[in-house]
Amino acid sequence: MTPITQSQKTPGGALWLALVSLLTLVGIGAWVYQSQNGMGVTSLSNLETWGLYIAGFIFFMGLSAGSLVLAALPVIFNLPRLRPYAKITAFVGLASVIVGGLFVMIDIGQPMRLWHLVSFGRIDSPLLWDLLLTIAYLVVSTVYLLRLTQAERHGTAPAKWLAYLALAAGLADGLTAFVFATQMAHEFWFSAIQPMTFEVAAIASAGGVLLLLLAVLQRTGTLKLALTDLKPLAILTASLLGLLLLLLLSEVVTLAFSQSESNLTLVNAMRGAPMFWVEVVTFVAAIALLLAPQTQARTGGLVLASVLTIVGLVAKRLLFVSLGFVEPNITYAGVDIGSPVYSPSLAEWGVTLGLIALFALLVTVGFRYLPLKSAARS
């Protein structure tokens, strides 16, 4: 394998750093505005309590979980060709859990309310377990990244027990699904398929983001690596996307087969939602590109395939949250309240854009100042 080494170039020039820093400040400004004026500046309501922030939380928590899985596998199965990517992947997981935690904190409204999850939490509450899982991701990602760095510095193999711990933490992303799957009043969420879908999407998102990151760093000369080394990751990501399409088809067919009014409402809502078709089309296109030998040999092809993967998974998260409110969970005798219509406000878009920029900023700064590149071997 071509060793990953740092060249004279650094990731993200001054213009890129200025851009992501500016967008992060925009997000901070939008959050301050929301904090001062209350959640009324958002488009959330009693009928649609979760929106863009929770979709962002699901995506970045899944990205963190999937990153832990991909960072653990090269150590557990002793794959020296892939081990140089472990540190990079673990750091992506660390940056993701930070941003994911901020998404849910902002969705709560006042930051001090976060303490209510602990002081009033119950052991049988999925929300409490999700909070504990977020903390676990933060601790495990940090410790695992430090141990990978130390092991490489001393020329030793990373501890397998810690890799197994990282793998277990990553596979626990299904717990996040239980926050939704146990909401009996929401027809679309109340499904046994959700934990499996969450886990597969988590690893697929990590594969897409890692492919994009490595391809861009290879193109800019920041990392010296052969594109052929990314082939296993491309095949894995394509396989996971194919499994997601299979699960989606199973869900649509199962719902439609019952012929019940509520299930047919969900099926029609899915087919009529632009995000549903964005998900399907981007997944199919990404699979075709990721499995094509011509794409695997070109940086531009890998970048396009990874971007399509990420776009499709973001659409999946947005569709998942919105479809949970298609069937109203509050009914009044003699009153037809209809289905709530949600469109994120400008404040929500500003905060979300700022948090995405913060993720990009953390990754860029990490490559500038942290030892994430493997030293060349003779």
WONORGI-V16917 format. One record per helix or strand of 2 or more residues. SS is the DSSP state (h for helix, s for strand). FROM is the first residue (numbers start at 1). LEN is the number of residues. If there is no record, write none. Layout:
ss->SS from->FROM len->LEN
ss->SS from->FROM len->LEN
This chain:
ss->h from->14 len->24
ss->h from->39 len->3
ss->h from->52 len->25
ss->h from->80 len->4
ss->h from->86 len->23
ss->h from->111 len->9
ss->h from->126 len->28
ss->h from->160 len->12
ss->h from->174 len->8
ss->h from->194 len->26
ss->h from->227 len->32
ss->h from->261 len->12
ss->h from->274 len->18
ss->h from->293 len->4
ss->h from->299 len->25
ss->h from->346 len->24
